[in-house]
Amino acid sequence: MSENFPWYTVVTGPGLLQGDVIYDCPVLVPFGEIPEGIGGNEYVLEGGMLTYDVIVMSQSCDLEQEKLDLVLVCPHWSFKEFTSKNDYLKSSKGKTELKRGNIPGYHLLNKCDLEGWAKEARVVDFRSVYSLPYQFLKQLADKRGPRLRLSPPYREHLSQAFARFFMRVGLPVEVELN
């Protein structure tokens, strides 16, 4: 069955789609505090350039039609690295719940076993969302050469998990059953 529905394909060129995987992607992250007495449009912020392995989360239709200036990306880590930092995810119950998609904020991607592209399973972190300029990301993807792209229906499954995480509604008063 995996031959009929491969998780990944390898693509080249500047065309981005949801599910494109970009390794070592630079992300500017501001830090520090806004100094007292500064208002309006005057800010003095420090920042740092971090690099993450990211996956494109913006919708493919918007990317193809160039209807956006910024592209949403989420970082992802190897399954071993990610689960090693969390006691619950180290447990068999935690791993099972992650695999089933029952841990809001995280999504498990299958390993890649394409020749020359082998990677272990990856965990996408929806709790860390970054936006990068569309033209920058297009150029970066093009200059880097071939890259992995998540295939349908796995790309749509990722998108659905992302939507479920962001559509959660916390109620101020829970339902009472008497």
Protein Blocks (a to p, Z undefined) as FASTA:
>chain_A
ZZmmcfbdcdedjbdcehiacehiacdddedjddehiahjbccddddddddddddfbdfk
lmmnopafbdcddddddfklmmmmpmklmpmklmmmmmnopaghiacddddfbehiaccd
ddddfkbccdddfklmmmmmmmnopadddddfklmmmmmmmmmmmmpccdfbdcddZZ
